[in-house]
Amino acid sequence: MSVKGRSWKYAAVIAVVISAGALAVVGVNIGRYYYFGKNDDGAHIFHSEDWETVVTLDDNEVTDVEQTRQDLEEIELLYQQGKRELLQVEKMMTDGTLEIRTHVYKYKLSDGRIIDMREGAGGEHSLAGTTLWEEWRQLKKAGPGEDLGKYEETVEGRAFSFKRERYFLSDGTEVVWSVGLPKDDQ
C-alpha cells in the first residue's frame, strides 16, 4: 500500500466501526476519506478530503470498501491525537543521499485491534518506479547485503539500534539499507 504524504501498511484486515458519539467527545477534527476506485493495477484508492493524503491498498487488503474508509478515518484521528507508538525505522541511502525514510507505527483501534502502519518520513524517492528500484528489490529479496554493522540513533526521543546492509546495483549505485528497532525491545 502506498500513500502520497504518508506511507501506510496494514498488518491485519480492517473491520472497525466508529460511532459518531465517540468522535464528538474526542474534540479532534477527523479527516474524511473517500473511495476513488481502482487503478490500472487493481489496487483500491482512498483519498483525504483535501487530497493531501492518498492511500493505495492492494485488492487483498480491502474486504469491505466502506469499512476500510471508516478505518482510515479512525487511524487519522489517532494520528492527530498522537496515539501511536514508533516500532521501527527504515532508511535507504543511494550513493550517500537519503532515498527513503519510513516509520512503522502501531495504532490501537477502538475495538482493540492493533494495526501496524508504514508512514513515509522523507527522502528523495529518485529510484522509485525505475528499473533500478526493481533491481534493488530483487537483490534484497534474494538475501541480505554486505553487513556494515550497527549504529545507534535517537528517533522521536527514543533510542534505536540500526542494522545496515550494502548492495551495489548494475550501474554502480551503492544502496545502504538500514532497519532500526528500539533499543529497549532488544
N, C-alpha and C positions, 0 to 999 in steps of 0.2 A: 504494500500500500504506500502511496506517496502523497505528499502534501506540498503545495506551494506555500511557503511561510513556515510551516512546521511539518516534520515527517512523523507519521503515526503508524504504529503496527499493533494489531490486536493479537493477544496471546490466547484468547478464548472467543467463542461465539458470543455475540452480544444479545442480551434479552432482558432489558430493564425498562420499566415504565416510571416516569417522573410525574408525581402529582402536582397540579398547579398550586396547591396549598403549600407544598414544601418549597417551591420556588419563591413564593411571596415572603415567607419567613426569613429566607436567607438574605434578601435585600441586595443581591448582586445582579447586575444586568446580564441575563443569559443570552448568549449568541444563538440566533436561529440558524438552522441548517436546512437546506433544500436539496432534493434529489434532482439531478440534472439529466440522468440517463446513463447509458453505457457508451464507452469509447469504442474505437475500432478493434481493440483487443478484448472486448467483452467485459472490461472492468467497470464497476459502478462508480459514478462521480457524484460527490456531495459537495456543496459549497456553502460558505457562510453568507449571511445576508448582504454583506458588503463585498463579497468575492475576495476578501483578503486571504481567506484560508480555503483551499480546495483539497478535498480528501479523495483519493482514488483507492478503491478496495477491490481486490480480486473477487471474481464471482463466487468462489468458495467461502469468502469471508462475509457474505451477505445472505442471510437466510430469509430475512424479512426487511424490506426497504424501510418501511415506516418505523419499525423498532430500531434499526440502525441509525436512522435520522435522530430519533429521540435520544439514543445513547450518545451520539456525538454532542448533542446539546448538554447532556449531563457532564460529559468529560470537559467541555468548555467551561461550564460552571465551576467544576473542581479546579481547573487550571486557573481561573480568575481568582479563586479563593486561596490559591497556593496549597491546596490539599493534594499533594503528590510527593513521592519520595524518589530521589535520584538513585537508580540502581546500577547504572553502567554508563560509561562514556566511550565512544568510539571515534577515532581520528584517522584520517587518511591524508598523508602528505605526498605530493608528487614533486620530485626534484626540489624539495625543501619548502614548498608552498603548501599551505593548508588547502586541501581539496574539499574535504568533508569533515564536519564535526557533528556527531549525533549523540543526543542524550536519550537514555531509556528510563522512563519514569513509571512508577507503579501508582495506579489510581484505584481507590476502593469505591465501588459504585454503591448506590443506596440499598441495593438488595444483598450487599455483602461480597459480591464477586470482585475479584482482583483482575485488573486489565493492565498489561504492560504496553506502553506506547512509546514508539520511536519518534522523537521530535528533533528536527534539524536545528542546529545551533550555530550555523555559519559555515563559511568556506567558499571557494571559488567555483566549484562544480564544473570545471572546464572539461573533465573527462566524461561526464555523464552523457549517456546516449551515443557514445562513439565506439568504434571497434576496439580501441584501447581499453575502454571500460569493460567490454565483454571479455577481452583477453585477461584482464586482471581478475575478473570474477571466476574465470576458468582456472587460473593459476591458484587462486585462493581455495577453490573447491577441491582441487587436486591434492592439497595438503599444505601444511604450514610453510611459510617462507623461512629465510635465514633468521635465526634467533638473534636479536640485537639486545637481549636482556630486558631488565625492568627499570622503571624510574617512577618517582612519586610526584604528584601534583595535587594541589588543593583546588577543588571544583565546587562552587556554590557552598563554600565554608566547610567542606568535608574532604578528608584526605583520601586520595585514590592511588592505587598501585597499578601502573600500566605495564603490560607486556607488549613488546614491539617485535614486529617481523618485517623483513625487507624482501621485496620482489623486484625483478627487472623485466620490463616489457620488451617486446621485439624491437622497438625503435630506440631502446636505451633508456627510457624513462624509468627513474627509480621511484618505487612506491613503498612507503613505510606505513604499515597498518598497526595501530595501537588500540588495545582494549583495556580500559581501566575499570577496576572494581573497588568498592570501598574497602579501605584497609581494615576496618573493624569487622568485616564479613569474612576475612581470610584467615 
